[in-house]
Amino acid sequence: MPGCPHRKVRPLGEGAVGDVHLCVDVFARRLVVVKWLRAEVHTGSEASARFHLEAKRMAGVQFDGVIKVEDFGSDDFGRTWMAMEFVDGVNPAAAIPEGDGWGVHRLIQGVGQALDELHGLGVVHRDLKPDNVLLRAGATGWEPVIIDLGIAKWLAHEAATATGSVFGTPHYMSPEQFRDTKHVGPATDRYALAVIAFELLTGQLPYDGRTLPELLQQHMEADIPGLRIPQRAPRRGSTVENAAGAQRGYHEVPSLDAFMRRAMAKNPSERFSSGAEMADAFSGAAQRDGVWQPVVDPTPLFEPMMLPSIELSLAGHPPQTFDIRRGPVVLGRHEACQFIVPSPRMSRLHACIYPHRGRVWVADLKSQNGSQYMGRQLTPGVPVPLRSDSGSATLKLYDQEISVRALRG
């Protein structure tokens, strides 16, 4: 089994069974996301074998709305890893303001469709939450993507059932998940999606117990709370007319309250039978309650880069220009690097310049002798933004000074 071919750029998160990093694929000049399982989940274990089986299963899946698994294996230390596509996006709450019924519908529609397709493969996520969904740039402004498939979650699930603990994120867990974390179905994922919709609409979670037992009791026994959706001024590009003078307060939303009572029903069989049915029901309810402001001229998630190319110059060598929109640029002495620095003191893969959220960043790739940008020492795993004007900056890779300048495409 080959080792992981990707180099870590920065950490993205750490979970119960592993950690996730943004990485660079030097040969293909692209960013990827790699999840490593903890060392104690050794290669020959039953859990690792199951992980590989599920990763292989998902690697052949190609549909919108779910992050794509591209490769998997074990590294030289026996750690199992999985590489997924990199999604350049934002958390749902960053683009969907409170009370935005139209935006919430788009989220339910996109995530619901992705869940329907996953469920059709026999895959239940079990831990859907806002942190596992990103909004990426699309033709209509943005589109949602499930970025954590939960493939590694079978390992946490097995550990939880073995110890008698609860698996999942309590604020988004269904009643049946509290009762029996092992035997849950698609309705559990749709319950979590309803909780996410509730939170986006109101800015609050439906249940906010401070302890696990209190949350358990609320999800299993408490009534579904009514929605308190703040009235919003018409946003730019909205089709709503003559609403500027409306008195600010809270909407009366009987249809959406009824929607939530069904979407979050205690009995899984009483909930919507699919993500598509759920999205259609929400659309009708939001329009009846007047919580609906379609956008005809969507605002991009990120401002376009005015200077999308970079020029790199090393003394004694001709300058090289790269369109950063086409992928990251790796600097080092390895022949696969986009910008080769012919010095024996360079690391093979020394530093990386890459685009993210409309800006350009530089990161040290855990080089042996270190990197500096504008006189500042770069800490591995902590990228810094490049200057965004056309002025020249200095990137020092150990003792080699490289001039960096942004250019128009």
Helices and strands as residue ranges (DSSP letters): E 7-14, E 18-25, E 30-37, H 46-59, E 69-74, E 80-85, E 89-90, H 92-95, H 101-120, G 130-132, E 133-136, E 143-146, H 153-163, G 170-172, H 175-179, H 186-202, H 212-221, H 254-263, G 268-270, H 275-288, E 309-314, E 320-323, G 324-326, E 329-332, E 339-340, E 351-356, E 359-364, E 371-373, E 376-377, E 384-385, E 392-397, E 400-407
